[in-house]
Amino acid sequence: MYEFETMSMTELKTYVMSHRDDDAAWGKYIARLVALDRKWYPAPIDKAGEEIIQEAFKQRLGAPTEGES
C-alpha cells in the first residue's frame, strides 16, 4: 500500500498512470488537482461557451499533435 498523502504531485501522477485501476489513488490525485486550480468554466451551451472550453483545453492539455483531433 502506498501513502498518497506524502507523495508529491509528480510522484502521485506517475503512480496513477501506472496503476490505472487504483481508485483511491485517482481520488486523491483528482482532489489535489481540484484544490490547485479553482478556475471554473461555463457549460458549453452556446458557441461562445464552446470556444471558451476549447481554449481551456488547449491551455491545460496543449494543442493536439499531428494525427489527433
Secondary structure as GFF3:
##gff-version 3
##sequence-region A 1 69
A	DSSP	three_ten_helix	4	6	.	.	.	ID=ss1
A	DSSP	alpha_helix	9	18	.	.	.	ID=ss2
A	DSSP	alpha_helix	23	36	.	.	.	ID=ss3
A	DSSP	alpha_helix	47	61	.	.	.	ID=ss4
###
